[in-house]
Amino acid sequence: MIGRSGFRIPALVLIALMAHSVGCARRFPAIEVTPIKTDNPAELQRYLLSRKPDVAQFRLRGPFAVSERKDLEISLASGLTAEADLYLCAAARKAPLVIVLHGLDNSKEDHAFQAKHLASWGMHSLALDLPKRGPWIANGRTLARLVDAIHRRPQLVDGGVDADKIILVGHSFGATAVAAALGEKALALGGVLLDPAGIGRELRQLLQRITAPVMVIGADEDIWPTRNRGQFYRFIPRAVGEISIRDTVHQDAQYPNEHTLRAFEDEPDDTEEAQIAFVSALTASAFSLAATGGIDYGWNSFDQAIKNGTFFNARRK
């Protein structure tokens, strides 16, 4: 594996770094708050939709305070329970819910920064824990049951959740789970796949059954080619867009932690910049789905980043 500076990281060392990153101390990127002034999420939505979309504005923290509820135990209809951390937009009485699922050997903590960032822009978010080593299609079916349970009883999470506006986000093999949930017709507006990795004999069939809109946000495949990533765009039949973010790697789709920074110790600023690029694209995409039910707003917000080469290999159908 080749790092951002072109040096090669032995595969076994890199796998060890990723597998042990959960136990390492983390720090959030230091980012400024948007200059947009409002205490009303509906007003913010109207303001954003009335102006030219721009992913760059979502690099900043949103205007709203966020409250956190850690280690919630959510009971599912099947008798299973799921553990999650809930991030609530403090200004919202009722808001869309973004559910974020980790990948291999990771956890809800690896997406805390993203979930908190989303909530600051007017969307409640739930960072979810499911079995860390899969099986990922089975995790997707559990995710679909969770969405169904929340749709029927929003109070399982919080009375302020708009159960008709649920968005699913998955990183790496967690994207396989999200795709499986959407293929099983989970009651979600759509999905955002963060550098997705494909696995499972049923994946192709499930992808072909997806009718909800999906945005694929990938790392730079010249640096990090993710397993079977191309299947997601190829087999989802319609309403799918894909971009890559230049000079990023797979773990940038989570958030910087001490192990990651040591792996690229000469370029910590680049690591942080890459993660912020991912969270801005994620937020634009989730906002687009929540506010409009589609990916057009999010896709159009990428225009300048595509023109300047920050985002590349853009395609949609």
C-alpha positions in Angstrom: 0.0 0.0 0.0 1.3 3.4 -1.0 0.7 6.4 1.4 0.0 10.0 0.4 3.7 10.8 0.0 4.3 7.8 -2.2 5.9 5.6 0.5 4.7 2.0 0.7 3.1 0.7 3.9 3.4 -3.1 4.3 -0.1 -4.7 4.0 0.1 -6.6 7.3 1.2 -3.4 9.2 -1.6 -1.4 7.6 -4.2 -4.1 8.6 -2.9 -4.0 12.1 -3.1 -0.3 12.3 -6.7 -0.4 11.1 -7.7 -3.2 13.4 -6.3 -1.6 16.5 -7.4 2.0 15.8 -10.6 1.5 17.8 -8.6 1.4 21.1 -6.5 4.5 20.4 -7.1 8.0 21.6 -8.8 10.2 19.1 -9.2 13.9 18.5 -11.7 15.7 16.4 -10.6 18.1 13.6 -10.7 21.8 14.7 -13.2 23.5 12.3 -15.0 26.8 12.5 -18.7 27.3 12.7 -20.7 28.4 9.7 -21.4 32.2 9.5 -25.1 31.3 8.7 -27.2 32.6 11.7 -30.4 30.8 12.5 -32.0 28.9 15.4 -34.5 27.1 13.1 -33.6 24.0 11.1 -36.6 24.6 8.7 -35.3 28.1 8.1 -31.8 26.8 7.4 -33.2 24.3 4.9 -35.1 27.0 3.0 -32.0 29.2 3.0 -29.8 26.5 1.6 -32.2 25.3 -1.0 -32.7 28.9 -2.3 -29.0 29.3 -3.1 -26.5 27.6 -5.4 -25.4 24.3 -3.8 -21.8 24.3 -2.6 -20.2 21.4 -0.8 -17.6 23.7 0.6 -20.1 25.3 3.0 -20.5 21.9 4.7 -16.9 21.8 5.7 -17.8 24.1 8.5 -19.7 23.0 11.6 -23.4 23.8 11.3 -25.2 26.5 13.3 -26.9 24.2 15.8 -25.8 22.9 19.2 -25.8 19.1 19.5 -26.8 16.9 22.5 -25.4 13.4 22.9 -26.9 10.2 24.3 -24.3 7.4 24.5 -24.7 3.6 24.5 -28.4 3.4 23.8 -29.9 -0.1 23.7 -32.5 -0.3 21.0 -34.8 -3.3 21.0 -35.8 -4.7 17.6 -38.9 -6.6 16.7 -36.9 -9.8 16.2 -35.8 -9.8 19.9 -32.4 -8.5 19.0 -30.9 -5.3 20.4 -28.6 -2.8 18.8 -26.3 -0.4 20.6 -25.8 3.1 19.3 -24.8 6.7 20.2 -27.5 9.3 19.4 -26.6 12.9 18.4 -29.6 15.2 18.4 -29.9 18.6 16.8 -30.8 20.7 19.9 -32.8 23.2 17.9 -35.0 20.6 16.1 -38.4 19.5 17.4 -38.6 16.9 14.6 -35.8 16.2 12.2 -34.6 13.5 9.7 -32.5 10.7 11.1 -29.1 9.6 9.6 -28.0 6.2 10.7 -24.2 5.6 10.3 -22.7 2.1 10.3 -19.0 1.2 10.7 -16.9 -1.2 8.7 -14.6 -4.2 9.5 -13.2 -4.2 13.1 -14.5 -0.7 13.7 -17.3 0.7 15.8 -19.7 3.6 16.4 -16.9 5.6 17.9 -15.1 5.8 14.6 -18.0 7.8 13.2 -18.7 10.1 16.2 -17.3 13.2 14.5 -19.4 12.7 11.3 -22.5 12.0 13.3 -22.0 15.1 15.4 -21.3 17.2 12.3 -24.5 16.0 10.7 -26.5 17.0 13.7 -25.1 20.5 13.7 -26.6 20.9 10.3 -30.2 20.0 11.4 -30.3 16.2 11.1 -30.4 13.9 14.1 -27.9 11.1 13.7 -27.3 7.6 15.1 -23.9 6.0 15.1 -24.6 2.3 15.2 -22.7 -0.8 16.5 -23.3 -4.1 14.7 -21.0 -7.2 14.7 -17.6 -5.9 13.7 -16.7 -8.8 11.4 -20.0 -9.3 9.8 -21.5 -11.3 8.2 -22.3 -8.0 6.4 -25.4 -9.1 4.5 -26.8 -10.3 7.8 -25.9 -7.0 9.3 -27.8 -5.3 6.5 -30.9 -7.3 7.4 -30.6 -6.3 11.0 -30.3 -2.7 9.8 -33.5 -3.1 7.8 -35.2 -4.4 10.9 -33.9 -1.4 12.9 -35.3 1.0 10.3 -38.6 -0.8 10.4 -38.7 -0.6 14.2 -37.9 3.1 14.2 -40.5 3.8 11.5 -43.2 2.1 13.5 -42.1 3.5 16.9 -39.8 6.6 16.6 -39.7 6.9 20.4 -37.4 3.9 20.4 -34.8 6.5 19.5 -36.3 9.8 20.3 -39.7 11.4 19.9 -38.1 14.1 17.7 -37.1 11.7 14.9 -39.0 12.1 11.7 -39.4 8.4 10.9 -40.4 9.1 7.3 -37.0 10.6 6.6 -34.4 8.0 7.5 -31.0 8.0 5.6 -28.5 5.1 5.8 -24.8 5.7 5.7 -22.2 2.9 5.6 -18.4 2.8 5.5 -16.4 0.0 3.9 -18.1 -3.3 4.5 -20.7 -1.3 6.4 -21.7 0.0 2.9 -22.5 -3.6 1.9 -24.8 -3.8 4.9 -26.5 -0.5 3.9 -26.9 -1.8 0.3 -28.4 -5.0 1.7 -30.9 -3.1 3.8 -31.9 -0.9 0.8 -32.1 -4.0 -1.3 -34.5 -5.5 1.3 -36.6 -2.4 0.8 -35.8 -0.8 4.2 -38.1 2.3 4.7 -35.3 4.8 4.1 -35.1 7.8 1.8 -31.7 6.6 0.4 -28.1 5.9 1.2 -24.6 7.3 1.3 -21.7 4.9 0.9 -18.3 5.9 2.2 -15.6 4.2 0.2 -17.7 1.1 0.0 -16.3 -2.4 0.0 -18.3 -5.2 -1.5 -18.7 -8.7 0.0 -21.2 -11.5 -0.1 -22.7 -13.8 -2.8 -26.1 -12.0 -2.6 -24.7 -8.5 -3.0 -25.2 -8.2 -6.8 -28.8 -9.3 -6.5 -29.5 -7.0 -3.6 -27.8 -4.0 -5.5 -30.0 -4.7 -8.5 -33.1 -4.4 -6.2 -32.3 -1.0 -4.9 -34.7 1.7 -6.0 -33.8 4.4 -3.4 -31.2 7.1 -4.5 -27.6 6.4 -3.4 -24.5 8.5 -3.3 -21.1 6.8 -3.4 -18.2 8.9 -1.9 -14.9 7.1 -2.5 -11.3 7.4 -1.7 -8.6 7.9 -4.3 -8.3 4.5 -6.0 -4.9 5.3 -7.3 -3.8 5.2 -3.7 -6.3 2.8 -2.2 -8.3 0.5 -4.4 -11.2 -0.8 -2.2 -12.5 -4.3 -2.6 -15.3 -4.6 -5.2 -16.1 -0.9 -5.0 -17.1 -0.7 -8.6 -20.0 -3.1 -8.1 -22.1 -0.5 -6.2 -22.3 1.9 -9.2 -22.4 -0.9 -11.8 -25.3 -2.9 -10.3 -27.5 -0.2 -8.7 -29.8 0.3 -11.7 -30.6 4.0 -11.3 -30.5 7.1 -9.2 -26.8 6.6 -8.2 -23.9 9.0 -8.3 -20.2 8.4 -7.5 -17.2 10.7 -6.9 -13.7 10.0 -5.6 -11.8 12.5 -3.3 -8.3 13.0 -4.5 -5.4 12.1 -2.2 -7.5 10.3 0.3 -7.4 6.7 1.7 -9.9 4.3 3.1 -9.7 5.3 6.7 -10.2 9.0 5.9 -13.9 8.1 5.5 -14.0 7.8 9.3 -12.0 10.5 11.2 -8.4 11.1 12.3 -7.2 9.1 15.2 -3.7 8.7 16.8 -2.9 5.5 14.9 -3.8 7.0 11.6 -1.7 10.1 12.3 1.3 8.0 13.2 0.9 6.0 10.0 1.2 9.2 8.0 3.2 11.1 10.7 4.8 13.5 8.2 1.4 14.6 6.9 -1.1 14.9 9.8 -2.6 18.0 8.2 -3.3 16.1 5.0 -5.0 13.3 7.0 -7.3 15.9 8.7 -8.0 17.7 5.5 -9.0 14.4 3.8 -11.4 13.6 6.6 -13.0 17.0 6.4 -13.4 16.6 2.7 -15.3 13.3 3.4 -17.6 14.8 6.0 -18.5 17.8 3.8 -19.5 15.5 0.9 -21.4 13.2 3.3 -23.2 16.2 4.9 -24.2 17.7 1.5 -25.5 14.3 0.3 -27.4 13.5 3.5 -28.9 17.0 3.5 -29.9 16.5 -0.1 -31.7 13.3 0.6 -33.4 14.7 3.8 -34.5 18.0 2.2 -35.5 16.8 -1.3 -35.6 13.0 -1.3 -33.0 12.8 -4.0 -29.3 13.4 -4.7 -29.5 16.3 -7.2 -28.8 19.0 -4.6 -25.8 17.0 -3.3 -24.5 16.2 -6.7 -24.8 19.9 -7.9 -23.0 21.0 -4.8 -19.9 19.0 -6.0 -19.6 21.1 -9.2 -16.8 23.4 -8.1 -14.9 20.6 -6.4 -15.1 18.6 -9.6 -13.9 21.5 -11.7 -10.8 22.1 -9.4 -10.0 18.4 -9.3 -10.6 17.9 -5.5 -13.4 15.5 -6.6 -12.8 13.4 -9.7 -14.1 10.4 -11.6 -17.6 11.8 -11.2 -20.4 9.8 -12.8 -24.1 9.2 -12.3 -27.1 7.5 -13.7 
